[in-house]
Amino acid sequence: VLTAVEDSLVFFYTPSDLAERPTPPESLFRLGGLVEEGSVRKDGATTHFNVTDLQKTIPASFTGVLPDLFRPGQGVVAEGTLNPDGGFTATEVLAKHDETYMPKEVADALRESGQWRDESVAQ
């Protein structure tokens, strides 16, 4: 049972977490942080952007339709894998339909780093 649960777990990391504990390529995990200002660019159906926790930054890409609330400065949680070059390829980008929402994991990680505080974040 423990092996089955372990195989189904998807771990959550911030860019700083990945700098401290790199994951092997092809390991599925969730990357969370803020969409870095000025980093979003389109290349056909693929969107390239940076995910930052205000200490470290990871380049990411996603092919498909992004949530309406995806934009620079907003919280993002993307599920996918790390590329051998250190970039992140997302297979899913998660968002909640609320203008003041930031995923709890992202807000907690940013607060723990001492780099971000926002009292309007949903808990």
C-alpha positions in Angstrom: 0.0 0.0 0.0 2.8 2.4 0.9 4.5 1.8 -2.5 1.3 2.5 -4.3 0.7 5.7 -2.4 4.4 6.8 -2.9 4.1 6.2 -6.7 1.0 8.4 -6.9 2.4 11.3 -5.0 3.2 14.5 -6.9 5.7 16.6 -4.9 5.5 20.4 -4.7 8.7 22.5 -5.1 9.6 26.2 -5.4 12.5 27.3 -7.6 14.7 27.6 -4.4 13.7 24.0 -3.4 14.9 22.8 -6.8 18.2 24.7 -6.4 18.8 22.9 -3.1 17.4 19.5 -4.1 17.3 18.9 -7.8 14.9 16.3 -9.1 15.8 13.7 -11.7 14.7 14.5 -15.2 11.3 12.8 -16.0 10.1 13.0 -12.4 6.6 14.4 -12.2 6.2 17.2 -9.7 4.5 20.6 -9.2 6.5 23.8 -9.5 5.0 26.8 -7.7 5.8 30.5 -7.4 5.0 33.7 -9.2 5.0 34.2 -13.0 7.9 36.6 -13.3 7.2 40.0 -14.7 8.3 40.5 -18.3 9.0 36.8 -18.9 5.9 35.6 -20.8 6.3 35.1 -24.5 4.3 33.1 -27.0 5.7 30.7 -29.7 2.7 29.4 -31.5 0.7 27.2 -29.1 3.6 27.2 -26.6 3.9 29.8 -23.9 7.4 30.3 -22.3 7.5 32.0 -18.9 9.7 32.1 -15.7 8.5 30.9 -12.3 10.1 32.7 -9.4 9.9 32.6 -5.6 11.7 36.0 -5.5 15.0 34.2 -4.7 15.5 31.7 -7.6 13.9 31.5 -11.0 13.1 28.5 -13.3 12.3 28.9 -17.0 9.1 27.0 -17.9 7.0 26.2 -21.0 3.5 25.0 -21.5 1.8 24.0 -24.7 -2.0 24.5 -24.7 -4.6 26.8 -23.3 -3.7 28.6 -20.1 -6.1 29.6 -17.4 -7.6 33.1 -17.8 -5.9 34.3 -14.7 -2.4 33.3 -15.9 -0.4 36.5 -16.1 2.8 38.1 -14.8 2.9 38.7 -11.1 0.2 36.1 -10.3 0.7 32.8 -8.4 1.1 29.7 -10.5 1.3 26.0 -9.8 2.4 23.9 -12.8 2.7 20.2 -13.0 5.3 18.7 -15.2 9.0 17.6 -15.4 12.4 19.1 -15.3 14.4 19.1 -18.5 18.1 18.1 -18.6 18.9 21.8 -19.3 17.2 22.9 -16.1 14.0 24.2 -17.7 10.6 23.0 -16.7 8.0 21.5 -19.2 4.5 21.8 -17.8 1.8 19.4 -18.7 -0.8 21.2 -16.7 -1.1 24.7 -15.3 -3.4 25.1 -12.2 -5.4 28.2 -11.2 -8.5 29.0 -9.3 -11.1 31.5 -10.6 -10.7 34.2 -8.1 -8.9 37.5 -8.6 -7.2 37.4 -5.2 -6.2 33.8 -5.2 -2.7 32.4 -4.9 -2.3 28.7 -4.2 -1.7 28.2 -0.4 1.5 26.2 -1.1 3.0 29.1 -3.1 2.0 31.7 -0.6 3.4 29.6 2.3 6.7 29.0 0.4 7.1 32.7 -0.4 6.3 33.8 3.2 8.8 31.2 4.5 11.5 32.6 2.3 10.9 36.0 3.9 10.6 37.5 0.4 6.9 38.1 0.1 4.0 39.1 2.3 0.4 39.9 1.2 -2.5 39.9 3.6 -5.0 39.6 0.8 -4.0 36.0 0.0 -6.7 33.4 0.6 -5.7 30.9 3.3 
